[in-house]
Amino acid sequence: MCKFGVDSFIWAEVFEEKDLWILPKAKELGFEVVDLAIAYPERFPLEAVKEQLKKTDIEVVTTTTLEPKGNIISPDPAIRKEGVRLLKMFIDINNALGSKIFGGVNYAAWRYFTNKPRTAQEWDWSVGAMTEVAKYAKETGDVTICLEPINRFETHFLNTAADAVAYCKDVGTGNIKVHLDTFHTNIEETDLAEAVRTCGKDYLGYVHTCENNRGIPGTGQVPWAKLFTACKEIGFNGPFVIESFDPSFEEFNAGCAIWRHFAPTGEELAIRGLENLKRIVAGL
């Protein structure tokens, strides 16, 4: 059985205390997992979320996109040091919540570009910083750090599953895996199933199920049957989490180029997407 989830981005651009209702709502809609997208760890309502989770029987994972002030591929060592501090803060949050997955763009600042391909120096900076964070995660709890390769318009650093697996191997701590997102794989990979196999059982840790246009999963060009078949072959059952964004968002939508509605509400997008994905899996 596949484990399906939903991202808090469906409802909220920045998850705050006023958004605690998202946890029981996700459970009510039939999701088994909620991905809490954490933009600012200092502002995350940790204690309130812990209290809500006591009342709501739902699994929680977290994701983030690193800010420029914590860019661990920056030439500035002070910025890289701040990135390590922030990443350790995310690990602490995951430990406190009982979350086993910390995913997203956590290996470099989102939308940071040098206008040239990734360098060996940037690789060494990021791998070195992540190794320190991954060791900290092992020492303090049971969190797996999952790296999300994203498309060329959002980073020059990790774009493919092969890139991410190579990074995991260089870190080499055993608690670092790949976070595939079908929106990005649809742009950067030649074969989605092959991307899954490239990760394999050892390195695939998390999947965001996004349609090629960020719309309702199951209504576009993503080869969902190939995805689920390949995941079954390697023994990965999820979480498969629906992620999209409401056009009313400001900061995130400017970066993701979300300009039009794909459903009357984000919630309807998630509901219909879950129905479609469950139907596809049932037909395999």
Backbone as numpy.savetxt, mean C-alpha at the origin, in Angstrom:
# Nx Ny Nz CAx CAy CAz Cx Cy Cz
-9.83 -19.28 0.19 -10.67 -18.08 0.19 -9.80 -16.83 0.19
-10.13 -15.88 -0.68 -9.40 -14.62 -0.72 -9.90 -13.69 0.38
-8.96 -12.96 0.96 -9.30 -11.99 2.00 -9.34 -10.61 1.35
-10.52 -9.97 1.40 -10.70 -8.67 0.76 -10.79 -7.54 1.78
-10.25 -6.39 1.39 -10.28 -5.23 2.26 -10.56 -3.96 1.49
-10.59 -2.85 2.23 -10.87 -1.55 1.64 -9.95 -0.52 2.28
-9.54 0.45 1.48 -8.65 1.50 1.94 -9.46 2.66 2.53
-8.94 3.26 3.58 -9.63 4.41 4.17 -9.72 5.58 3.20
-8.89 5.58 2.14 -8.97 6.63 1.11 -10.33 6.65 0.41
-11.06 5.56 0.47 -12.40 5.54 -0.12 -13.27 6.62 0.51
-13.01 6.92 1.77 -13.83 7.89 2.50 -13.08 9.14 2.95
-11.80 9.03 3.27 -11.10 10.15 3.90 -9.71 10.34 3.32
-9.37 11.59 3.01 -8.04 11.88 2.47 -6.96 11.76 3.54
-7.25 12.26 4.73 -6.35 12.14 5.88 -7.15 11.53 7.02
-6.78 10.33 7.45 -7.53 9.64 8.49 -7.31 10.34 9.82
-8.43 10.81 10.43 -8.39 11.51 11.70 -9.40 10.89 12.66
-9.48 11.42 13.87 -10.38 10.84 14.87 -11.84 10.88 14.41
-12.20 11.89 13.64 -13.57 11.98 13.15 -13.92 10.86 12.18
-12.92 10.12 11.71 -13.13 9.07 10.72 -13.17 7.67 11.32
-13.26 7.56 12.63 -13.27 6.25 13.27 -14.42 5.37 12.80
-15.51 6.00 12.37 -16.68 5.26 11.90 -16.36 4.38 10.68
-15.25 4.68 10.00 -14.86 3.89 8.83 -14.64 2.43 9.19
-14.12 2.16 10.37 -13.82 0.78 10.76 -15.08 -0.08 10.84
-16.12 0.31 11.61 -17.33 -0.50 11.61 -18.07 -0.49 10.27
-17.97 0.62 9.53 -18.62 0.69 8.21 -18.00 -0.34 7.27
-16.69 -0.45 7.26 -16.04 -1.43 6.39 -16.48 -2.85 6.75
-16.58 -3.12 8.03 -17.04 -4.44 8.48 -18.48 -4.69 8.02
-19.31 -3.68 8.16 -20.72 -3.78 7.76 -20.86 -4.08 6.27
-19.96 -3.53 5.47 -20.03 -3.71 4.02 -19.46 -5.04 3.55
-18.90 -5.83 4.48 -18.43 -7.16 4.12 -16.94 -7.29 3.92
-16.19 -6.24 4.28 -14.73 -6.31 4.15 -14.12 -6.93 5.41
-13.04 -7.65 5.24 -12.35 -8.28 6.36 -11.15 -7.47 6.85
-10.72 -6.53 6.03 -9.51 -5.75 6.33 -9.77 -4.28 6.01
-9.21 -3.40 6.85 -9.18 -1.96 6.54 -7.72 -1.53 6.47
-7.39 -0.84 5.38 -6.07 -0.25 5.22 -6.18 1.21 5.67
-5.52 1.55 6.76 -5.51 2.93 7.23 -4.35 3.65 6.57
-4.67 4.57 5.66 -3.65 5.36 4.97 -3.23 6.50 5.89
-2.00 6.44 6.37 -1.51 7.41 7.35 -0.58 8.39 6.67
-1.02 9.63 6.58 -0.20 10.66 5.96 0.79 11.26 6.96
0.31 11.54 8.17 1.12 12.25 9.16 1.11 11.45 10.47
2.14 10.67 10.73 2.12 9.81 11.92 1.97 10.59 13.23
2.49 11.81 13.26 2.39 12.61 14.48 0.94 12.95 14.82
0.09 13.00 13.79 -1.32 13.39 13.99 -2.26 12.20 14.04
-1.74 11.00 13.88 -2.60 9.82 13.83 -3.24 9.56 15.19
-4.57 9.39 15.24 -5.28 9.22 16.52 -5.15 7.80 17.07
-3.96 7.43 17.48 -3.64 6.05 17.82 -4.53 5.49 18.91
-4.66 6.18 20.03 -5.43 5.63 21.15 -6.90 5.47 20.78
-7.44 6.42 20.04 -8.84 6.33 19.63 -9.07 5.16 18.68
-8.12 4.92 17.78 -8.23 3.78 16.86 -8.14 2.47 17.63
-7.24 2.40 18.60 -7.13 1.18 19.41 -8.45 0.88 20.12
-9.09 1.91 20.65 -10.37 1.72 21.33 -11.44 1.26 20.36
-11.46 1.83 19.16 -12.47 1.43 18.16 -12.24 0.00 17.71
-11.00 -0.41 17.59 -10.71 -1.78 17.17 -11.16 -2.81 18.20
-11.19 -2.40 19.47 -11.70 -3.30 20.50 -13.18 -3.61 20.28
-13.88 -2.67 19.64 -15.32 -2.82 19.40 -15.62 -3.42 18.03
-14.64 -3.41 17.13 -14.87 -3.81 15.74 -13.96 -4.98 15.40
-14.55 -6.10 15.04 -13.79 -7.30 14.70 -13.35 -7.23 13.25
-12.28 -6.46 13.01 -11.78 -6.31 11.65 -10.26 -6.18 11.71
-9.60 -6.75 10.73 -8.13 -6.67 10.65 -7.74 -5.30 10.11
-6.64 -4.77 10.63 -6.17 -3.48 10.15 -4.73 -3.61 9.67
-4.44 -2.94 8.55 -3.07 -2.78 8.05 -2.88 -1.29 7.81
-1.65 -0.86 7.56 -1.42 0.56 7.28 -0.55 0.74 6.05
-0.68 1.92 5.46 0.19 2.32 4.35 0.52 3.79 4.51
1.55 4.22 3.78 1.89 5.64 3.76 2.55 5.98 2.45
2.73 7.27 2.22 3.60 7.76 1.16 4.56 8.75 1.83
5.83 8.46 1.78 6.81 9.31 2.46 6.76 10.73 1.93
6.89 11.68 2.84 6.95 13.09 2.49 8.39 13.48 2.16
8.58 14.63 1.48 9.94 15.09 1.17 10.82 15.24 2.40
10.22 15.62 3.53 11.04 15.84 4.74 11.62 14.53 5.28
11.10 13.39 4.81 11.60 12.10 5.26 12.12 11.24 4.13
12.56 11.88 3.06 12.98 11.18 1.85 14.30 10.44 2.07
14.25 9.11 2.12 15.46 8.35 2.43 16.36 8.12 1.20
16.05 8.77 0.07 17.01 8.81 -1.04 17.49 10.24 -1.28
17.26 11.12 -0.33 17.74 12.50 -0.44 19.25 12.56 -0.29
19.91 13.47 -1.01 21.35 13.66 -0.81 21.69 14.23 0.56
20.70 14.77 1.25 20.90 15.40 2.55 20.81 14.34 3.66
21.90 14.07 4.37 21.86 13.04 5.41 20.88 13.35 6.54
20.64 14.63 6.81 19.68 14.99 7.86 18.26 14.59 7.46
17.93 14.72 6.18 16.61 14.31 5.69 16.48 12.80 5.75
17.53 12.08 5.36 17.49 10.62 5.43 17.33 10.15 6.87
18.01 10.81 7.78 17.89 10.47 9.20 16.47 10.69 9.70
15.85 11.79 9.26 14.47 12.06 9.63 13.54 11.00 9.04
13.84 10.53 7.84 13.04 9.48 7.23 13.07 8.20 8.05
14.24 7.84 8.56 14.35 6.66 9.41 13.53 6.84 10.68
13.59 8.04 11.26 12.81 8.31 12.47 11.32 8.15 12.20
10.85 8.71 11.08 9.43 8.62 10.74 9.02 7.17 10.48
9.85 6.43 9.76 9.52 5.05 9.46 9.45 4.21 10.74
10.32 4.46 11.67 10.24 3.76 12.95 8.96 4.14 13.70
8.52 5.38 13.54 7.27 5.80 14.15 6.10 5.02 13.55
6.13 4.81 12.24 5.10 3.99 11.60 5.13 2.55 12.13
6.31 2.01 12.33 6.41 0.67 12.89 5.78 0.63 14.28
6.05 1.64 15.09 5.46 1.71 16.43 3.94 1.74 16.36
3.39 2.49 15.41 1.93 2.57 15.25 1.38 1.21 14.88
2.03 0.54 13.93 1.57 -0.79 13.53 1.62 -1.77 14.69
2.69 -1.73 15.46 2.79 -2.61 16.63 1.64 -2.36 17.60
1.35 -1.09 17.84 0.30 -0.73 18.80 -1.08 -1.18 18.32
-1.29 -1.16 17.01 -2.59 -1.54 16.44 -2.73 -3.05 16.23
-1.64 -3.78 16.31 -1.68 -5.20 15.97 -1.64 -5.43 14.48
-1.26 -4.41 13.72 -1.16 -4.54 12.26 0.11 -5.30 11.90
-0.02 -6.22 10.94 1.12 -7.03 10.52 1.72 -6.54 9.20
1.09 -5.54 8.57 1.55 -5.06 7.27 1.69 -3.54 7.31
2.86 -3.05 6.88 3.09 -1.62 6.68 3.54 -1.45 5.24
2.63 -0.97 4.39 2.91 -0.89 2.96 2.97 0.53 2.44
2.98 0.64 1.11 2.97 1.94 0.46 4.32 2.35 -0.08
4.43 3.65 -0.36 5.66 4.22 -0.90 6.52 4.64 0.29
7.20 3.67 0.86 7.93 3.88 2.11 9.45 3.83 1.92
9.89 3.79 0.67 11.31 3.64 0.33 11.91 4.90 -0.27
11.08 5.91 -0.53 11.50 7.19 -1.11 10.31 8.13 -1.01
10.57 9.41 -1.11 9.47 10.37 -1.07 8.63 10.23 -2.33
7.30 10.24 -2.14 6.38 10.16 -3.26 6.51 11.41 -4.13
6.60 11.20 -5.45 6.70 12.26 -6.44 7.98 13.09 -6.31
9.02 12.47 -5.77 10.35 13.08 -5.77 11.09 12.61 -7.01
11.60 13.54 -7.80 12.30 13.20 -9.04 13.63 13.95 -9.12
14.58 13.32 -9.77 15.86 13.96 -10.06 16.01 14.23 -11.55
14.98 13.83 -12.31 14.97 13.97 -13.77 16.03 13.10 -14.46
16.36 12.00 -13.79 17.24 10.99 -14.40 16.93 9.66 -13.73
17.39 8.55 -14.30 17.10 7.25 -13.70 17.70 7.11 -12.30
17.17 6.14 -11.56 17.68 5.81 -10.23 19.19 5.55 -10.28
19.88 6.03 -9.27 21.33 5.82 -9.20 21.68 4.76 -8.17
22.89 4.23 -8.29 23.38 3.26 -7.30 23.49 3.90 -5.92
23.82 5.18 -5.88 23.93 5.86 -4.60 22.56 5.97 -3.93
21.54 6.30 -4.70 20.19 6.36 -4.14 19.76 4.99 -3.62
20.09 3.98 -4.37 19.76 2.60 -3.95 20.42 2.29 -2.60
21.69 2.61 -2.50 22.41 2.33 -1.25 21.84 3.13 -0.08
21.50 4.39 -0.32 20.91 5.21 0.74 19.60 4.59 1.24
18.73 4.23 0.30 17.42 3.70 0.67 17.54 2.34 1.34
18.32 1.45 0.75 18.49 0.10 1.32 19.11 0.20 2.72
20.08 1.09 2.89 20.70 1.25 4.19 19.71 1.73 5.24
18.92 2.72 4.89 17.91 3.24 5.82 16.86 2.18 6.12
16.39 1.49 5.09 15.34 0.49 5.28 15.85 -0.70 6.08
17.09 -1.05 5.93 17.66 -2.15 6.72 17.59 -1.81 8.21
17.91 -0.56 8.56 17.82 -0.14 9.96 16.37 -0.22 10.45
15.44 0.22 9.62 14.02 0.20 10.01 13.51 -1.23 10.11
13.88 -2.07 9.15 13.42 -3.47 9.16 13.96 -4.22 10.37
15.19 -3.96 10.74 15.75 -4.58 11.95 15.00 -4.11 13.19
14.67 -2.83 13.22 13.88 -2.28 14.32 12.52 -2.97 14.39
11.90 -3.20 13.23 10.60 -3.87 13.19 10.70 -5.29 13.75
11.78 -5.99 13.45 11.95 -7.34 13.98 12.18 -7.34 15.48
12.89 -6.35 15.95 13.21 -6.27 17.38 12.00 -5.90 18.22
11.07 -5.15 17.65 9.97 -4.59 18.44 8.62 -5.26 18.21
8.49 -6.11 17.20 7.18 -6.71 16.93 7.21 -7.68 15.77
6.11 -7.72 15.03 5.94 -8.71 13.96 5.38 -8.05 12.71
5.88 -6.88 12.36 5.40 -6.14 11.20 6.23 -6.50 9.97
5.54 -6.76 8.86 6.21 -6.94 7.57 6.12 -5.63 6.81
7.25 -5.13 6.38 7.29 -3.91 5.57 7.11 -4.30 4.11
6.10 -3.74 3.46 5.79 -4.09 2.07 6.00 -2.88 1.18
6.85 -3.02 0.16 7.23 -1.93 -0.73 6.31 -1.89 -1.94
5.75 -0.74 -2.23 4.83 -0.61 -3.35 5.53 0.03 -4.56
5.90 -0.78 -5.56 6.42 -0.18 -6.79 5.30 0.57 -7.50
5.57 1.80 -7.89 4.54 2.63 -8.51 5.01 3.11 -9.88
4.13 3.77 -10.59 4.42 4.10 -11.99 5.44 5.23 -12.13
5.96 5.33 -13.32 7.06 6.26 -13.63 6.70 7.73 -13.43
5.40 8.04 -13.40 4.97 9.42 -13.21 4.92 9.81 -11.73
5.16 8.83 -10.85 5.11 9.09 -9.41 6.43 8.80 -8.71
7.31 8.02 -9.32 8.66 7.81 -8.79 9.57 7.31 -9.90
10.86 7.56 -9.74 11.87 6.98 -10.63 12.59 5.84 -9.94
12.17 5.50 -8.71 12.98 4.61 -7.88 12.58 3.14 -7.97
11.32 2.79 -7.67 10.85 1.41 -7.81 9.60 1.41 -8.67
9.68 0.83 -9.86 8.55 0.81 -10.78 7.98 -0.58 -11.04
8.77 -1.62 -10.81 8.33 -2.98 -11.17 8.50 -3.95 -10.00
7.84 -5.08 -10.14 7.99 -6.15 -9.14 9.43 -6.60 -9.05
10.09 -6.70 -10.18 11.49 -7.14 -10.18 12.37 -6.17 -9.40
12.13 -4.86 -9.59 12.86 -3.85 -8.81 12.67 -4.08 -7.31
11.41 -4.28 -6.92 11.08 -4.41 -5.50 11.66 -5.68 -4.89
11.62 -6.77 -5.63 12.19 -8.02 -5.13 13.70 -7.87 -4.94
14.38 -7.23 -5.89 15.82 -7.00 -5.76 16.11 -6.17 -4.51
15.29 -5.19 -4.24 15.45 -4.35 -3.05 15.27 -5.19 -1.78
14.22 -6.01 -1.76 13.98 -6.89 -0.60 15.19 -7.78 -0.33
15.76 -8.33 -1.39 16.91 -9.22 -1.23 18.12 -8.46 -0.70
18.29 -7.22 -1.14 19.43 -6.44 -0.65 19.25 -6.05 0.82
18.03 -5.78 1.24 17.79 -5.51 2.65 18.04 -6.79 3.45
17.42 -7.89 3.00 17.78 -9.21 3.49 17.42 -9.54 4.93
16.46 -8.83 5.51 16.10 -9.08 6.90 14.99 -10.10 7.06
14.34 -10.48 5.96 13.30 -11.50 6.02 11.91 -10.98 6.35
11.81 -9.72 6.74 10.50 -9.14 7.07 10.15 -8.00 6.13
10.62 -8.11 4.90 10.35 -7.08 3.90 9.88 -7.76 2.61
8.73 -7.31 2.11 8.11 -7.95 0.95 7.60 -6.89 -0.03
6.86 -7.34 -1.04 6.39 -6.46 -2.11 4.90 -6.20 -1.97
4.53 -4.97 -2.22 3.13 -4.54 -2.22 2.78 -4.18 -3.66
2.12 -5.10 -4.35 1.69 -4.83 -5.73 0.39 -4.04 -5.74
0.28 -3.13 -6.69 -0.93 -2.34 -6.90 -1.28 -2.47 -8.38
-2.48 -2.97 -8.67 -2.81 -3.30 -10.05 -2.95 -2.07 -10.95
-3.18 -0.89 -10.38 -3.15 0.32 -11.20 -1.75 0.55 -11.76
-0.77 0.42 -10.89 0.62 0.66 -11.31 1.16 -0.47 -12.17
0.82 -1.72 -11.82 1.30 -2.84 -12.64 0.74 -2.75 -14.06
-0.49 -2.24 -14.18 -1.11 -2.11 -15.50 -0.31 -1.16 -16.40
0.43 -0.25 -15.79 1.25 0.69 -16.55 2.65 0.14 -16.79
3.25 -0.46 -15.76 4.68 -0.77 -15.82 5.04 -2.21 -16.16
4.15 -3.16 -15.92 4.48 -4.56 -16.16 3.98 -5.01 -17.54
4.67 -5.96 -18.13 4.20 -6.53 -19.39 3.18 -7.64 -19.16
3.19 -8.23 -17.97 2.29 -9.34 -17.66 2.04 -9.35 -16.16
0.81 -9.11 -15.74 0.47 -9.04 -14.33 0.75 -10.37 -13.62
0.37 -11.47 -14.25 0.60 -12.77 -13.64 2.09 -13.03 -13.44
2.89 -12.60 -14.40 4.33 -12.79 -14.28 4.91 -11.93 -13.16
4.32 -10.75 -12.96 4.76 -9.90 -11.84 4.50 -10.61 -10.51
3.36 -11.27 -10.41 3.05 -12.04 -9.20 4.06 -13.16 -9.03
4.35 -13.87 -10.10 5.30 -14.98 -10.03 6.71 -14.49 -9.72
7.05 -13.31 -10.19 8.36 -12.72 -9.88 8.51 -12.53 -8.38
7.45 -12.10 -7.75 7.46 -11.97 -6.28 7.46 -13.34 -5.62
6.58 -14.21 -6.10 6.48 -15.55 -5.54 5.99 -15.55 -4.10
5.91 -16.71 -3.53 5.43 -16.86 -2.16 6.33 -16.15 -1.16
7.63 -16.11 -1.46 8.58 -15.52 -0.51 8.47 -14.01 -0.42
8.05 -13.35 -1.52 8.14 -11.89 -1.53 6.83 -11.13 -1.77
5.75 -11.80 -2.16 4.49 -11.06 -2.29 3.84 -10.97 -0.92
3.64 -9.73 -0.45 3.09 -9.55 0.88 1.76 -8.86 0.95
1.39 -8.14 -0.13 0.19 -7.30 -0.07 -0.20 -6.90 -1.48
-1.52 -6.73 -1.73 -2.00 -6.32 -3.05 -3.11 -5.27 -2.91
-2.96 -4.17 -3.65 -4.04 -3.21 -3.82 -4.75 -3.52 -5.14
-6.05 -3.73 -5.06 -6.84 -4.07 -6.25 -7.50 -2.81 -6.78
-6.84 -2.19 -7.75 -7.30 -0.93 -8.33 -7.51 -1.13 -9.83
-8.57 -0.55 -10.36 -8.80 -0.66 -11.80 -7.82 0.23 -12.55
-7.64 -0.03 -13.84 -6.64 0.70 -14.61 -6.89 2.21 -14.64
-8.16 2.63 -14.47 -8.48 4.06 -14.47 -8.83 4.57 -13.08
-8.52 3.78 -12.05 -8.85 4.07 -10.65 -10.35 3.96 -10.38
-11.08 3.38 -11.31 -12.52 3.22 -11.14 -12.89 1.93 -10.43
-14.11 1.47 -10.65 -14.63 0.29 -9.96 -13.90 -0.96 -10.43
-13.24 -1.70 -9.53 -12.58 -2.94 -9.94 -13.56 -3.89 -10.65
-13.11 -4.42 -11.77 -13.95 -5.32 -12.54 -14.66 -4.65 -13.70
-14.44 -3.34 -13.89 -15.12 -2.63 -14.98 -14.14 -2.11 -16.03
-12.87 -2.43 -15.89 -11.87 -1.89 -16.81 -11.02 -2.95 -17.46
-9.72 -2.66 -17.59 -8.83 -3.49 -18.38 -7.90 -4.39 -17.55
-7.93 -4.29 -16.25 -7.05 -5.14 -15.43 -7.48 -6.60 -15.58
-6.56 -7.52 -15.87 -6.88 -8.94 -16.04 -7.03 -9.65 -14.69
-8.17 -9.46 -14.07 -8.37 -9.93 -12.70 -8.23 -11.45 -12.57
-8.77 -12.19 -13.53 -8.67 -13.65 -13.44 -7.22 -14.10 -13.44
-6.38 -13.45 -14.24 -4.95 -13.78 -14.25 -4.32 -13.46 -12.91
-4.71 -12.33 -12.32 -4.16 -11.96 -11.01 -4.47 -13.03 -9.97
-5.76 -13.37 -9.82 -6.15 -14.30 -8.77 -5.62 -15.71 -9.03
-5.55 -16.10 -10.30 -5.01 -17.43 -10.62 -3.54 -17.50 -10.26
-2.79 -16.46 -10.61 -1.37 -16.45 -10.29 -1.13 -16.42 -8.78
-1.95 -15.64 -8.07 -1.82 -15.58 -6.62 -2.11 -16.93 -5.98
-3.12 -17.62 -6.52 -3.44 -18.96 -6.01 -2.28 -19.91 -6.25
-1.64 -19.79 -7.41 -0.53 -20.67 -7.75 0.63 -20.53 -6.75
0.87 -19.31 -6.27 2.00 -19.12 -5.36 1.57 -19.21 -3.89
0.28 -19.41 -3.65 -0.20 -19.57 -2.28 -0.47 -18.28 -1.55
-0.78 -17.20 -2.30 -1.10 -15.91 -1.68 -2.61 -15.70 -1.73
-3.22 -15.48 -0.57 -4.67 -15.31 -0.47 -5.10 -13.91 -0.04
-4.19 -13.01 0.03 -4.54 -11.64 0.39 -3.72 -11.14 1.57
-4.00 -9.93 2.00 -5.16 -9.12 1.67 -5.12 -8.54 0.25
-6.32 -8.50 -0.35 -6.57 -7.78 -1.60 -7.45 -6.59 -1.22
-6.89 -5.40 -1.29 -7.58 -4.22 -0.76 -7.93 -3.24 -1.88
-9.20 -2.84 -1.93 -9.67 -1.88 -2.92 -9.23 -0.48 -2.51
-8.55 0.21 -3.43 -8.09 1.57 -3.18 -8.56 2.48 -4.31
-9.14 3.61 -3.96 -9.41 4.66 -4.92 -9.57 5.95 -4.13
-9.86 7.04 -4.83 -9.90 8.34 -4.19 -11.09 9.14 -4.69
-11.70 9.88 -3.79 -12.82 10.73 -4.15 -12.31 12.00 -4.85
-12.96 12.45 -5.92 -12.49 13.66 -6.61 -12.52 14.93 -5.75
-13.19 14.88 -4.60 -13.23 16.06 -3.73 -11.95 16.22 -2.93
-11.10 15.18 -2.90 -9.82 15.30 -2.21 -8.98 16.39 -2.88
-8.08 16.97 -2.14 -7.28 18.06 -2.69 -5.82 17.66 -2.90
-5.09 17.46 -1.83 -3.66 17.20 -1.94 -3.35 15.93 -2.72
-4.02 14.84 -2.36 -3.70 13.56 -2.98 -4.15 13.50 -4.43
-5.30 14.06 -4.71 -5.81 13.97 -6.09 -4.97 14.76 -7.07
-4.35 15.84 -6.61 -3.47 16.59 -7.49 -2.30 15.71 -7.93
-1.79 14.91 -7.01 -0.68 14.02 -7.34 -1.09 12.81 -8.14
-2.29 12.31 -7.88 -2.77 11.10 -8.56 -3.58 11.40 -9.82
-3.82 12.67 -10.10 -4.58 13.09 -11.29 -5.97 12.47 -11.34
-6.69 12.58 -10.23 -8.08 12.11 -10.17 -8.98 13.30 -10.47
-9.54 13.32 -11.66 -10.31 14.49 -12.11 -11.78 14.21 -12.32
-12.20 12.94 -12.29 -13.60 12.66 -12.57 -14.13 11.55 -11.65
-15.45 11.51 -11.54 -16.11 10.51 -10.70 -16.25 9.19 -11.47
-15.98 8.07 -10.79 -16.18 6.75 -11.37 -17.38 6.05 -10.74
-17.91 6.63 -9.68 -19.11 6.14 -9.02 -19.69 7.32 -8.24
-20.98 7.29 -7.90 -21.57 8.41 -7.16 -20.83 8.75 -5.87
-20.29 7.71 -5.20 -19.50 7.91 -3.99 -18.36 6.89 -3.96
-17.35 7.16 -3.14 -16.28 6.19 -2.96 -16.81 4.90 -2.39
-17.80 5.02 -1.50 -18.37 3.83 -0.88 -19.03 2.92 -1.91
-19.76 3.51 -2.84 -20.40 2.68 -3.87 -19.35 2.02 -4.74
-18.26 2.74 -5.03 -17.16 2.14 -5.80 -16.64 0.90 -5.09
-16.48 1.00 -3.78 -15.96 -0.13 -3.01 -16.96 -1.29 -2.98
-18.23 -0.98 -2.77 -19.26 -2.03 -2.71 -19.33 -2.79 -4.03
-19.42 -2.06 -5.13 -19.53 -2.71 -6.43 -18.24 -3.43 -6.79
-17.10 -2.86 -6.41 -15.83 -3.52 -6.66 -15.72 -4.84 -5.93
-16.15 -4.86 -4.67 -16.11 -6.10 -3.90 -17.00 -7.16 -4.55
-18.19 -6.78 -4.96 -19.09 -7.72 -5.63 -18.43 -8.30 -6.88
-17.82 -7.43 -7.68 -17.18 -7.89 -8.92 -16.02 -8.84 -8.65
-15.17 -8.48 -7.71 -14.00 -9.31 -7.43 -14.38 -10.66 -6.87
-15.38 -10.68 -5.98 -15.85 -11.95 -5.44 -16.45 -12.83 -6.55
-17.16 -12.23 -7.48 -17.74 -12.98 -8.58 -16.65 -13.57 -9.48
-15.59 -12.77 -9.73 -14.49 -13.25 -10.57 -13.79 -14.43 -9.90
-13.52 -14.30 -8.61 -12.85 -15.39 -7.88 -13.71 -16.65 -7.87
-15.02 -16.47 -7.66 -15.93 -17.62 -7.61 -15.98 -18.36 -8.95
-15.71 -17.64 -10.05 -15.78 -18.26 -11.37 -14.51 -18.96 -11.80
-13.47 -18.88 -10.99 -12.21 -19.51 -11.39 -12.21 -21.02 -11.15
